[in-house]
Structures are given as C-alpha cells and as structure tokens.
Amino acid sequence: MIGNIIIRPFLTEKTLTLATKGWYTFVVEIFANKYTVAHAVEELYGVKVIDVRMIRMPGKTKHVGKSRVTVEAKEWKKAMVELQKGQSIDAFQLTKEKTT
C-alpha cells in the first residue's frame, strides 16, 4: 500500500528551491491523505516528517489532433512534505557533472 501512495517526486525549479529549505514535493494518489503520505515518505526514504500540505490540481483542457478534439486531463494531487532539520531526500539533490 505504501508504494502505491507516492507516484513520483515533483521536480521543477520552484520545488528544487523549496527542497533547499526542507520542503519536498511529490505527486500522490488522489485518495491519499496527510497521514498516509507522511507514513509513506518516512518508510520509503527513512526520514522524519514534520508537516504535510496537500493540494488537488485540476485537470487541464487541451485541443488534440488535426480536428482539434477537446480532451481533458484528469485531476491529480500534490503533497508538500517538511522534513526534520538536517535531513534530506536524495531524489531532489542536483549534482553538477563536469564535461570534458
């Protein structure tokens, strides 16, 4: 059940900036609540969760194909998790590789 709650880390410029301040953002299942997300993050990454904030993101409408058919993407849920001071999640760490 824990593996089914967190779909993936949500990586954007803004979420990577928030990760330096201790807030990590994930795309989670629509049925997830704060308690299940906190438990899943603690189990998967071995960290201590202090706070969880969640938001439902509405599906967007797009026009697809040559005939411009209207298609609506489904609604999804985003969870922001605050960790205890001094802890981090490796998925949000950017490494700069030197190219030669």
VOLOMI-890626 format. One record per residue: residue number from 1; x negated, y negated, z negated of N, C-alpha, C in turn. Coordinates in nm, 4 decimals, decimal comma, always signed. Example, Ala and Ser with C-alpha at 12.3 -4.5 7.8 and 13.67 -1.06 7.14 Angstrom:
BEGIN
NODE  pos       n.x       n.y       n.z      ca.x      ca.y      ca.z       c.x       c.y       c.z
NODE    1   -1,3190   +0,5690   -0,7800   -1,2300   +0,4500   -0,7800   -1,3200   +0,3300   -0,7800
NODE    2   -1,2850   +0,2250   -0,7080   -1,3670   +0,1060   -0,7140   -1,2900   -0,0030   -0,7870
***
This chain:
BEGIN
NODE  pos       n.x       n.y       n.z      ca.x      ca.y      ca.z       c.x       c.y       c.z
NODE    1   -0,0818   +0,1202   +0,0000   +0,0000   +0,0000   +0,0000   -0,0859   -0,1262   +0,0000
NODE    2   -0,1995   -0,1246   -0,0691   -0,2838   -0,2428   -0,0776   -0,3386   -0,2808   +0,0590
NODE    3   -0,3818   -0,1830   +0,1367   -0,4366   -0,2099   +0,2682   -0,3336   -0,2666   +0,3645
NODE    4   -0,2057   -0,2430   +0,3371   -0,1008   -0,2922   +0,4250   -0,0625   -0,4369   +0,3975
NODE    5   -0,1020   -0,4928   +0,2840   -0,0603   -0,6282   +0,2466   -0,1418   -0,7345   +0,3196
NODE    6   -0,2731   -0,7218   +0,3176   -0,3592   -0,8207   +0,3822   -0,3863   -0,7749   +0,5245
NODE    7   -0,3494   -0,8590   +0,6208   -0,3686   -0,8252   +0,7612   -0,5104   -0,8601   +0,8051
NODE    8   -0,5514   -0,9861   +0,7779   -0,6864   -1,0292   +0,8155   -0,7180   -1,1621   +0,7475
NODE    9   -0,8476   -1,1968   +0,7369   -0,8823   -1,3317   +0,6910   -0,8421   -1,4329   +0,7979
NODE   10   -0,8009   -1,5504   +0,7558   -0,7598   -1,6566   +0,8474   -0,8765   -1,7546   +0,8576
NODE   11   -0,9517   -1,7496   +0,9677   -1,0741   -1,8269   +0,9828   -1,0555   -1,9427   +1,0795
NODE   12   -1,0568   -2,0636   +1,0248   -1,0562   -2,1867   +1,1034   -1,1593   -2,2796   +1,0406
NODE   13   -1,1828   -2,3937   +1,1012   -1,2771   -2,4898   +1,0434   -1,2298   -2,5352   +0,9053
NODE   14   -1,1014   -2,5584   +0,8930   -1,0472   -2,6059   +0,7657   -1,0577   -2,4991   +0,6575
NODE   15   -1,0265   -2,3729   +0,6896   -1,0327   -2,2683   +0,5884   -1,1768   -2,2363   +0,5496
NODE   16   -1,2699   -2,2514   +0,6423   -1,4109   -2,2317   +0,6067   -1,4605   -2,3425   +0,5144
NODE   17   -1,4112   -2,4638   +0,5326   -1,4441   -2,5732   +0,4410   -1,3844   -2,5471   +0,3030
NODE   18   -1,2595   -2,4987   +0,2990   -1,1958   -2,4654   +0,1717   -1,2666   -2,3500   +0,1022
NODE   19   -1,3251   -2,2587   +0,1787   -1,3952   -2,1446   +0,1205   -1,5169   -2,1901   +0,0407
NODE   20   -1,5784   -2,3004   +0,0788   -1,6915   -2,3524   +0,0016   -1,6458   -2,4078   -0,1329
NODE   21   -1,5167   -2,4390   -0,1451   -1,4605   -2,4904   -0,2701   -1,3924   -2,3819   -0,3526
NODE   22   -1,3961   -2,2560   -0,3048   -1,3409   -2,1448   -0,3816   -1,2031   -2,0978   -0,3390
NODE   23   -1,1467   -2,1541   -0,2311   -1,0150   -2,1132   -0,1805   -1,0334   -2,0339   -0,0524
NODE   24   -0,9760   -1,9136   -0,0467   -0,9879   -1,8249   +0,0682   -0,8483   -1,7982   +0,1247
NODE   25   -0,8358   -1,8011   +0,2579   -0,7062   -1,7918   +0,3234   -0,6949   -1,6610   +0,4018
NODE   26   -0,5781   -1,5953   +0,3887   -0,5529   -1,4684   +0,4551   -0,4171   -1,4707   +0,5238
NODE   27   -0,4049   -1,3944   +0,6319   -0,2751   -1,3660   +0,6926   -0,2255   -1,2402   +0,6234
NODE   28   -0,1037   -1,2464   +0,5666   -0,0498   -1,1339   +0,4903   +0,0848   -1,0923   +0,5486
NODE   29   +0,1310   -0,9767   +0,5052   +0,2614   -0,9272   +0,5495   +0,3721   -1,0202   +0,5011
NODE   30   +0,4801   -1,0248   +0,5750   +0,5912   -1,1149   +0,5450   +0,6601   -1,0791   +0,4130
NODE   31   +0,6537   -0,9522   +0,3719   +0,7188   -0,9091   +0,2482   +0,6304   -0,9269   +0,1251
NODE   32   +0,5067   -0,9694   +0,1415   +0,4120   -0,9814   +0,0294   +0,4515   -1,0954   -0,0631
NODE   33   +0,4212   -1,0786   -0,1924   +0,4392   -1,1870   -0,2885   +0,3055   -1,2179   -0,3545
NODE   34   +0,3026   -1,3187   -0,4427   +0,1775   -1,3639   -0,5021   +0,1065   -1,2547   -0,5814
NODE   35   +0,1832   -1,1752   -0,6539   +0,1231   -1,0722   -0,7387   +0,0590   -0,9612   -0,6558
NODE   36   +0,1263   -0,9188   -0,5493   +0,0707   -0,8126   -0,4664   -0,0514   -0,8615   -0,3881
NODE   37   -0,0512   -0,9877   -0,3449   -0,1659   -1,0427   -0,2739   -0,2859   -1,0526   -0,3677
NODE   38   -0,2642   -1,1024   -0,4892   -0,3731   -1,1138   -0,5860   -0,4333   -0,9767   -0,6157
NODE   39   -0,3489   -0,8780   -0,6369   -0,3958   -0,7422   -0,6660   -0,4725   -0,6846   -0,5470
NODE   40   -0,4229   -0,7065   -0,4255   -0,4879   -0,6540   -0,3055   -0,6259   -0,7164   -0,2845
NODE   41   -0,6376   -0,8476   -0,3048   -0,7663   -0,9154   -0,2879   -0,8654   -0,8659   -0,3929
NODE   42   -0,8199   -0,8510   -0,5169   -0,9078   -0,8013   -0,6227   -0,9570   -0,6602   -0,5929
NODE   43   -0,8696   -0,5750   -0,5407   -0,9079   -0,4368   -0,5099   -0,9999   -0,4283   -0,3882
NODE   44   -0,9688   -0,5035   -0,2821   -1,0465   -0,4940   -0,1590   -1,1848   -0,5575   -0,1704
NODE   45   -1,1947   -0,6721   -0,2370   -1,3197   -0,7470   -0,2390   -1,3914   -0,7436   -0,3739
NODE   46   -1,3311   -0,6892   -0,4778   -1,3964   -0,6794   -0,6081   -1,4211   -0,8138   -0,6738
NODE   47   -1,3245   -0,9039   -0,6642   -1,3352   -1,0381   -0,7220   -1,2188   -1,0622   -0,8178
NODE   48   -1,2252   -1,1709   -0,8945   -1,1190   -1,2084   -0,9880   -1,0415   -1,3259   -0,9300
NODE   49   -0,9108   -1,3063   -0,9075   -0,8238   -1,4099   -0,8502   -0,7649   -1,4941   -0,9628
NODE   50   -0,7746   -1,6264   -0,9496   -0,7196   -1,7189   -1,0492   -0,5821   -1,7699   -1,0078
NODE   51   -0,5658   -1,8061   -0,8794   -0,4413   -1,8680   -0,8333   -0,4116   -1,8230   -0,6909
NODE   52   -0,2840   -1,8152   -0,6565   -0,2405   -1,7793   -0,5206   -0,1334   -1,8779   -0,4774
NODE   53   -0,1490   -1,9300   -0,3570   -0,0471   -2,0162   -0,2960   -0,0077   -1,9528   -0,1635
NODE   54   +0,1225   -1,9539   -0,1339   +0,1705   -1,8877   -0,0127   +0,2616   -1,9810   +0,0665
NODE   55   +0,2624   -1,9595   +0,1990   +0,3496   -2,0370   +0,2858   +0,3934   -1,9503   +0,4027
NODE   56   +0,5198   -1,9641   +0,4404   +0,5723   -1,8958   +0,5592   +0,5529   -1,9874   +0,6781
NODE   57   +0,4900   -1,9353   +0,7810   +0,4634   -2,0129   +0,9015   +0,5686   -1,9766   +1,0068
NODE   58   +0,6401   -2,0744   +1,0609   +0,7451   -2,0439   +1,1585   +0,6854   -1,9983   +1,2909
NODE   59   +0,7601   -1,9159   +1,3616   +0,7176   -1,8713   +1,4937   +0,7300   -1,9845   +1,5942
NODE   60   +0,6383   -1,9899   +1,6885   +0,6396   -2,0958   +1,7886   +0,7072   -2,0476   +1,9163
NODE   61   +0,7676   -2,1396   +1,9891   +0,8325   -2,1093   +2,1158   +0,7348   -2,1385   +2,2291
NODE   62   +0,7221   -2,0443   +2,3222   +0,6321   -2,0605   +2,4364   +0,7083   -2,0316   +2,5650
NODE   63   +0,6579   -2,0862   +2,6752   +0,7100   -2,0554   +2,8080   +0,6061   -1,9679   +2,8769
NODE   64   +0,6464   -1,8474   +2,9181   +0,5524   -1,7482   +2,9689   +0,5899   -1,7067   +3,1105
NODE   65   +0,4881   -1,6815   +3,1910   +0,5085   -1,6259   +3,3242   +0,5408   -1,7287   +3,4302
NODE   66   +0,5547   -1,6786   +3,5512   +0,5814   -1,7651   +3,6654   +0,7204   -1,8274   +3,6573
NODE   67   +0,8158   -1,7523   +3,6045   +0,9517   -1,8050   +3,5941   +0,9735   -1,8836   +3,4649
NODE   68   +0,8676   -1,8993   +3,3854   +0,8698   -1,9805   +3,2622   +0,9761   -1,9333   +3,1632
NODE   69   +0,9786   -1,8042   +3,1369   +1,0724   -1,7454   +3,0416   +1,0345   -1,7912   +2,9010
NODE   70   +1,1322   -1,8286   +2,8206   +1,1077   -1,8728   +2,6850   +1,0944   -1,7523   +2,5923
NODE   71   +0,9809   -1,7459   +2,5195   +0,9529   -1,6369   +2,4263   +0,9202   -1,6992   +2,2914
NODE   72   +0,9741   -1,6418   +2,1849   +0,9457   -1,6935   +2,0520   +0,8568   -1,5956   +1,9757
NODE   73   +0,7456   -1,6463   +1,9249   +0,6553   -1,5644   +1,8428   +0,7200   -1,5451   +1,7066
NODE   74   +0,6904   -1,4325   +1,6420   +0,7550   -1,4046   +1,5143   +0,6931   -1,4853   +1,4008
NODE   75   +0,7690   -1,5018   +1,2955   +0,7271   -1,5729   +1,1760   +0,6178   -1,4927   +1,1056
NODE   76   +0,5221   -1,5612   +1,0403   +0,4176   -1,4939   +0,9659   +0,3918   -1,5666   +0,8350
NODE   77   +0,3149   -1,5040   +0,7462   +0,2918   -1,5601   +0,6139   +0,1425   -1,5762   +0,5893
NODE   78   +0,1073   -1,6896   +0,5268   -0,0310   -1,7223   +0,4958   -0,0453   -1,7319   +0,3444
NODE   79   -0,1554   -1,6779   +0,2910   -0,1816   -1,6842   +0,1470   -0,3175   -1,7468   +0,1228
NODE   80   -0,3216   -1,8443   +0,0320   -0,4469   -1,9065   -0,0098   -0,4776   -1,8579   -0,1505
NODE   81   -0,5993   -1,8063   -0,1700   -0,6374   -1,7435   -0,2951   -0,7559   -1,8184   -0,3539
NODE   82   -0,7461   -1,8571   -0,4818   -0,8581   -1,9211   -0,5515   -0,9284   -1,8168   -0,6366
NODE   83   -1,0603   -1,8122   -0,6241   -1,1398   -1,7156   -0,6997   -1,2062   -1,7822   -0,8195
NODE   84   -1,2505   -1,6977   -0,9112   -1,3221   -1,7438   -1,0293   -1,4530   -1,8090   -0,9846
NODE   85   -1,5019   -1,9079   -1,0601   -1,6257   -1,9781   -1,0262   -1,7404   -1,8797   -1,0083
NODE   86   -1,8204   -1,9021   -0,9052   -1,9379   -1,8207   -0,8810   -1,9120   -1,6972   -0,7960
NODE   87   -1,7860   -1,6687   -0,7620   -1,7548   -1,5527   -0,6784   -1,7236   -1,5979   -0,5367
NODE   88   -1,7481   -1,5089   -0,4399   -1,7192   -1,5415   -0,3008   -1,6848   -1,4138   -0,2255
NODE   89   -1,6301   -1,4318   -0,1066   -1,5943   -1,3214   -0,0177   -1,6823   -1,3334   +0,1060
NODE   90   -1,7511   -1,2241   +0,1407   -1,8484   -1,2271   +0,2497   -1,7873   -1,2555   +0,3860
NODE   91   -1,6611   -1,2236   +0,4074   -1,5975   -1,2445   +0,5376   -1,5925   -1,3927   +0,5748
NODE   92   -1,6021   -1,4815   +0,4775   -1,5929   -1,6251   +0,5020   -1,7292   -1,6930   +0,5074
NODE   93   -1,8364   -1,6177   +0,4946   -1,9707   -1,6741   +0,4972   -2,0214   -1,6768   +0,6406
NODE   94   -2,0631   -1,7934   +0,6861   -2,1199   -1,8064   +0,8200   -2,2717   -1,7995   +0,8100
NODE   95   -2,3302   -1,7185   +0,8951   -2,4753   -1,7096   +0,8986   -2,5239   -1,7707   +1,0282
NODE   96   -2,6251   -1,8504   +1,0182   -2,6824   -1,9126   +1,1375   -2,7998   -1,8259   +1,1835
NODE   97   -2,7853   -1,7691   +1,3016   -2,8901   -1,6861   +1,3575   -2,9756   -1,7702   +1,4505
NODE   98   -3,1044   -1,7505   +1,4417   -3,1959   -1,8230   +1,5270   -3,2052   -1,7536   +1,6611
NODE   99   -3,1862   -1,8287   +1,7676   -3,2000   -1,7704   +1,9011   -3,3372   -1,8074   +1,9557
NODE  100   -3,4045   -1,7093   +2,0128   -3,5387   -1,7365   +2,0663   -3,5440   -1,7131   +2,2132
***
